[in-house]
Amino acid sequence: MALKLPSKLRNQNLQITRYCNHHRLLAATRLFSDRPVSNLSTTDDSKIIIKNKPQTTTSSLKQHELAKFAAISDTWWDSEGPFKPLHVMNSTRIAFIRSALCRHFSKDPNCARPFEGLKIVDVGCGGGILSEPLARMGAAVTGVDAVEKNINVARLHADLDPETSTIEYCCTTAEKLVEEQRKFDAVIALEVIEHVAAPAEFCKSLAALAYPGGATVLSTINRSMKAYATAIVAAEYLLHWLPKGTHQWSSFLTPEELVLILQRASINVKEMAGFVYSPLTGRWSLSDDISVNFIAFGTKDGQ
Amino acid sequence: MNRVIARKVVPTYHQIFKLSRKQFCSDGAAKSSAAAASSQFNQESDANPSLTDNVQPYDIAIVGGGMVGMALACSLATTPLTKHLRVAIIDSSPALANKPCIKREDPPDPRVSTVTPATISFFKDTGAWQYVQQHRHAYFDKMQVWDYTSLGYTKYDARDVDKEVLGCVVENKVLHSSLLSRIEDTDFQKTIYHSRLTSMSLHPSSSSIVVDSTAPTEASYARGRLAKLELSDGNSLYAKLVVGSDGGKSQVRELAGFKTTGWKYSQNAVICTVEHSVENYCAWQRFLPAGPIALLPIGDKFSNIVWTMNPEESSDFKSVKEDDFVKAVNHALDYGYGPHPKSSLQGSAGMFSWLRGNVAILANESFEIPPKVVKLASERMAFPLSLMHANEYASKRVVLIGDAAHTVHPLAGQGVNLGFGDAFALSRIIAEGIAVGMDIGEVSLLKKYEAERKLANMTMMAILDGFQKAYSIDFGPLNILRAAAFHGAHFISPLKRSIISYASGEQRLPLFY
């Protein structure tokens, strides 16, 4: 599954050409992203931090607001609804995170809550599709997203289960967390970096959020012909599953580039894996094929 | 064959059926018959679920604590990823209240199951098999199947598939109490409600959504994050996942609105325990004009009889004098309805000789007569046979296992093995979900279970239903074809091997050897 990096990267360019005309489902599916489309590195005006407890319903107005968010939340979390492909992919990427973090922090992978005692930040948490499983696995999770609506949806949904109501959701950015001098055992940013104007700066912020020796996990889309064909042409222009312009191919990073910018941010990539979608079974699985979707695990220098 | 697509019928079955149906077929103690007795056990429940603690939601509510329901609980209790789950078991059967004392010297109960090697290994994995071994159980490594037309017979031997045994016959109460004993070894947090399910709500009506921060459980329920169950004793409880293991007349299936497809066979099965003068080590099955009769070893010179016949015949056989019944059984297993198949392998065997290659004819492959029955050793029970399959096994927060999802013809004793297969598959898939931090009531997780088990169950159902149909017609040319099929199955080793493999619970289609 996870592969040793250098040799794989050398073969990367060869792989790209072979897959140009592949099934469009591949990337189109993953593009139902739980990440905000907005640019994370732009200075966001609002710095709204919603703390743990939900507002109790005192006025009719709030009642109405809550009902509205409940409706959105239901769509976001409906595993048979429009976000179904994302839900299907989610367990695959969590399986990678679980195994990488268990090994790194010497946790027992056979227990129900292996992340007990770990502080994890989910940067670009969206509706909380990753934050909640991490919390169920025992982690003390902080979910941040620049879009306030996402945070409200995530908060409302997480509060319904005692296991996930401990998640701290904040409408903020990685940069602002750095300013607040927050530190975490693991920093996770899935499907975010392709929406960021300055990936190198973003990676530096992620690195600054991790304790020395801490872990970082990123996933994104490769800048390959195959990714262009599936993620942009198919998903945006042919199938209209995403608004045109959701993704800029030129802003995608190749695995080599990601490794380099992480290295400059003093994060050493230890493992990398690709996700492949099988249209037959409708399932995603981890693979050595990093030509479209890939996930990387690295550790921060120090100790 | 009156084919019906039924949304479950109100139980109208008569007393005998009440007593016998589930215990034999598979899915645990008869809830309906025990309903009357349930009230006295309410006070004695081991965890004493009171009205005050019911706001704390459970992870899983297992409705129906029969063999299959307890197999699920046992598997959850012994799997590292699931042993922490809070589980409620809802069953009004007295078997869960006071564990029945099983005495070795008592004659075996007629309600037995033929467990396959796959089921045995599941039991071994959970550690429950050691308890089965402390009680009466009978392994068998040979099986002879023949029919009344005397044209064909086939013998299966465990060695054909490189196995020690073909199966093991165990009383249902032994399987049930072994699972219970194993659960009691662990510190699994289970609460037993000695009651019946009266209502289940998964999706509250939208008008009732009230966000009240003082009752988080209510709020979770209002948002569809929990199922709410109400019981006949007035208790109510919440759970993330409701498992229906409540048998062929499943209340959970009805309340969840799952439709079923199925038909009745115009056949009843008569079951009882009989005694021989010698020990029986082989499983015997003979196809008679009205249906098959099976003689299964249960140990200590006892055997179990499962005799399928017309409903009219079954009421006769249930009421005739014991001596006459024993005579009829011996007749049916020997010369009755037609002579023995030729014990020499001449004649039609020749036309298959080219298929046999150089496989030697072993001495033990010749036709044998089953041991004589000398005595009836239990009451006789009769119950109607039917085939039923739920069109869905899973929806959000609800899942069906065992007879609640499918009842099959008891031809090869496969019903309970399919149920155990369901229970262990569901347990494994719940563990997989927990490993990736999923809400265990999520429909996407439960659909994985459905996809996996539907294929296994429907394949077996089709095979058994096909067998039943092939034998329900007594028509000359068809008899010969059937006999040829028998010979084929007997002599074409790979085919025979794969049939045994399939019957012993391996997940492989019989023809894709």
Boltz contact constraints between the chains, C-beta under 6 A:
constraints:
  - contact:
      token1: [A, 56]
      token2: [B, 213]
      max_distance: 6.0
  - contact:
      token1: [A, 57]
      token2: [B, 211]
      max_distance: 6.0
  - contact:
      token1: [A, 66]
      token2: [B, 211]
      max_distance: 6.0
  - contact:
      token1: [A, 79]
      token2: [B, 442]
      max_distance: 6.0
  - contact:
      token1: [A, 79]
      token2: [B, 443]
      max_distance: 6.0
  - contact:
      token1: [A, 79]
      token2: [B, 444]
      max_distance: 6.0
  - contact:
      token1: [A, 87]
      token2: [B, 444]
      max_distance: 6.0
  - contact:
      token1: [A, 91]
      token2: [B, 436]
      max_distance: 6.0
  - contact:
      token1: [A, 94]
      token2: [B, 436]
      max_distance: 6.0
  - contact:
      token1: [A, 95]
      token2: [B, 436]
      max_distance: 6.0
  - contact:
      token1: [A, 110]
      token2: [B, 80]
      max_distance: 6.0
  - contact:
      token1: [A, 112]
      token2: [B, 81]
      max_distance: 6.0
  - contact:
      token1: [A, 112]
      token2: [B, 84]
      max_distance: 6.0
  - contact:
      token1: [A, 112]
      token2: [B, 434]
      max_distance: 6.0
  - contact:
      token1: [A, 133]
      token2: [B, 436]
      max_distance: 6.0
  - contact:
      token1: [A, 133]
      token2: [B, 437]
      max_distance: 6.0
  - contact:
      token1: [A, 136]
      token2: [B, 437]
      max_distance: 6.0
  - contact:
      token1: [A, 137]
      token2: [B, 437]
      max_distance: 6.0
  - contact:
      token1: [A, 160]
      token2: [B, 220]
      max_distance: 6.0
  - contact:
      token1: [A, 160]
      token2: [B, 223]
      max_distance: 6.0
  - contact:
      token1: [A, 160]
      token2: [B, 225]
      max_distance: 6.0
